[in-house]
């Protein structure tokens, strides 16, 4: 009977049935809680993987973001990461807070991630104060947090069998020194086709104290295995085996392992780590006969990594697969009332919003299989016709680091390679070499409420990035809408990270519309004083090129009618002329001052171009009768019936051309909006883990100016309680003489019970006064109450 390891125990098939029962109970609770989030989730998933002696926490998002700053600088229980939503059409103000719990792992204690929080902020709450390093991910949809692996008890690891190899030369007996600090090995660098949480090959478990003889036996076997791997060029495995020796009590093989791990890291391209291992050897064993050789190798190391790191296949071991099941359920009640001027208060909101997030994973040393389901549901008690239930994610995926493939099937969010929408379909990739992989995707776009059917397919080739070396990909993709060719694009993505600089770029060119669909680049830079700089530029069609862009202008309701009347080339020409161009630029800096304060300054610019299209009325109308009024003829059987040109709501006034039988349809440019802002963020204010934020902003639009002042303070108390206070004051002056002021305070109370149940409630109101040509006063009050249960 096959056995599977789960949560540190071995289970047979009967036990797996019990796991299935747990999953069933999990889903049942969801049905009792009543139903989901009013808005789509921004957090896609959280992965935790071992990188050396660090746990790499990668938070993936469903939309494009740019990391700007974080606080505190490098240590604390509460970590706040600030970032911008860079994709047009996505606003933080439209999002309800979502909370995700970390997947079960043996690297870190449980932690939670909440977004949004404060101003453009995300709150990561660790189980206890810890050190961390924060950086942007290697794409435009993730943030990475590096955290030291939690101390774990020693384990009596399985001893690899001796395979009749020639006897190894006796290692010199180490002189009496303090025990060598354990250095945790990097996991084997596999050829996973997509980022995924890798199982910890060195996962320790409690075990009896080892005898001296047992330690020597294990160390000797690990050294034999490691030297064999080194000779075969399998440097990740050699590093793994040397670290197992170094994690044992001091023994006769410790000094040899310390020397060999430095050389293995050097051969593996880990120059900085090799230097650290050599330095440690010289410090611990200054009288060793190997010192001259170690000094020679140390001196020969390059100043920086100058070669791409070679990659080896994943190392399969005999450890059983491990199941983990985790997720969360939440339900929130929203209520609100408002009044205008001296009128009565009227209820304007009463709804229940709930969500389900469920994940199950089966992992062993080289494979990772995951099942994900996310459902949202909104119940509007005032307008039941607006109730809805939406499945945002429902997929299964598998990564095999030994063979080198990745595949995901089901409803999923786009993850580059030219895919722009959530879709139902399949995506996968395969490693041709350790550095190069090819990928493919097929799917049908999921656009809730849209009557159009879009399907697409595409392929890509990618050079994987490494620290200090860029990665890049090339892709091609084709999409049909209602059976008509709608998109044919080629593009490239660029990634780079070296410890100080993180950069990402994207160019997407549509050959059908002969124009750049998207061109964007963003970068972060961390200098030696820990000042963090960011910059981004975004140039894209808004919305992206699609035949649907021409429907509202021409008056047709379907793409089939549009193409049937004006032809495919004519329709694409209209799309090119009627699609506006969005341009955004942002730059900023964050400067730490002392241990408690950070000061930031940002600049942002945005503008949307105007449009000017020529409408081919001769093709859109069955007949144009211009006898009675040549400047305003009658369009017979046009897209909106038989109407005069001026009545169709398509053309600009007096734009009809008698000769070409066309008219003009235009839209005005938005003008440039410049935004300047400054932030002061203080940590451990008044009480431990208390956080205060002061925000100042100035907006200069094409015909108005605005000033914004925001104050926030988070007061934690009684271990599991948190009080969040916010106040915002905004004033705006328009060129027309219409002015406005708005004051919006709020208070939120959160209680965490036993790390699994969270209760929260918020009260707030907004008072706005309008003066000028129109005078009015508006007041709105709201509250929400919520409950969240985390399952691990």
Secondary structure as GFF3:
##gff-version 3
##sequence-region A 1 792
A	DSSP	beta_strand	4	6	.	.	.	ID=ss1
A	DSSP	beta_strand	9	11	.	.	.	ID=ss2
A	DSSP	alpha_helix	13	33	.	.	.	ID=ss3
A	DSSP	beta_strand	43	51	.	.	.	ID=ss4
A	DSSP	beta_strand	54	61	.	.	.	ID=ss5
A	DSSP	beta_strand	65	71	.	.	.	ID=ss6
A	DSSP	beta_strand	75	85	.	.	.	ID=ss7
A	DSSP	three_ten_helix	92	94	.	.	.	ID=ss8
A	DSSP	beta_strand	98	101	.	.	.	ID=ss9
A	DSSP	beta_strand	112	117	.	.	.	ID=ss10
A	DSSP	beta_strand	121	131	.	.	.	ID=ss11
A	DSSP	beta_strand	133	136	.	.	.	ID=ss12
A	DSSP	beta_strand	142	148	.	.	.	ID=ss13
A	DSSP	alpha_helix	212	231	.	.	.	ID=ss14
A	DSSP	alpha_helix	235	246	.	.	.	ID=ss15
A	DSSP	alpha_helix	254	267	.	.	.	ID=ss16
A	DSSP	alpha_helix	271	284	.	.	.	ID=ss17
A	DSSP	alpha_helix	291	300	.	.	.	ID=ss18
A	DSSP	beta_strand	322	340	.	.	.	ID=ss19
A	DSSP	beta_strand	346	363	.	.	.	ID=ss20
A	DSSP	beta_strand	367	380	.	.	.	ID=ss21
A	DSSP	three_ten_helix	384	386	.	.	.	ID=ss22
A	DSSP	beta_strand	388	400	.	.	.	ID=ss23
A	DSSP	beta_strand	405	412	.	.	.	ID=ss24
A	DSSP	beta_strand	423	431	.	.	.	ID=ss25
A	DSSP	beta_strand	436	445	.	.	.	ID=ss26
A	DSSP	beta_strand	454	463	.	.	.	ID=ss27
A	DSSP	beta_strand	471	481	.	.	.	ID=ss28
A	DSSP	beta_strand	484	497	.	.	.	ID=ss29
A	DSSP	beta_strand	501	510	.	.	.	ID=ss30
A	DSSP	beta_strand	515	526	.	.	.	ID=ss31
A	DSSP	beta_strand	532	542	.	.	.	ID=ss32
A	DSSP	three_ten_helix	547	550	.	.	.	ID=ss33
A	DSSP	alpha_helix	551	554	.	.	.	ID=ss34
A	DSSP	alpha_helix	559	566	.	.	.	ID=ss35
A	DSSP	alpha_helix	568	578	.	.	.	ID=ss36
A	DSSP	beta_strand	580	593	.	.	.	ID=ss37
A	DSSP	beta_strand	597	608	.	.	.	ID=ss38
A	DSSP	beta_strand	611	615	.	.	.	ID=ss39
A	DSSP	alpha_helix	617	620	.	.	.	ID=ss40
A	DSSP	beta_strand	623	625	.	.	.	ID=ss41
A	DSSP	three_ten_helix	630	632	.	.	.	ID=ss42
A	DSSP	beta_strand	634	638	.	.	.	ID=ss43
A	DSSP	beta_strand	641	644	.	.	.	ID=ss44
A	DSSP	three_ten_helix	645	647	.	.	.	ID=ss45
A	DSSP	beta_strand	663	667	.	.	.	ID=ss46
A	DSSP	beta_strand	673	683	.	.	.	ID=ss47
A	DSSP	beta_strand	691	700	.	.	.	ID=ss48
A	DSSP	beta_strand	704	717	.	.	.	ID=ss49
A	DSSP	beta_strand	721	734	.	.	.	ID=ss50
A	DSSP	beta_strand	739	753	.	.	.	ID=ss51
A	DSSP	beta_strand	757	771	.	.	.	ID=ss52
A	DSSP	beta_strand	776	791	.	.	.	ID=ss53
###
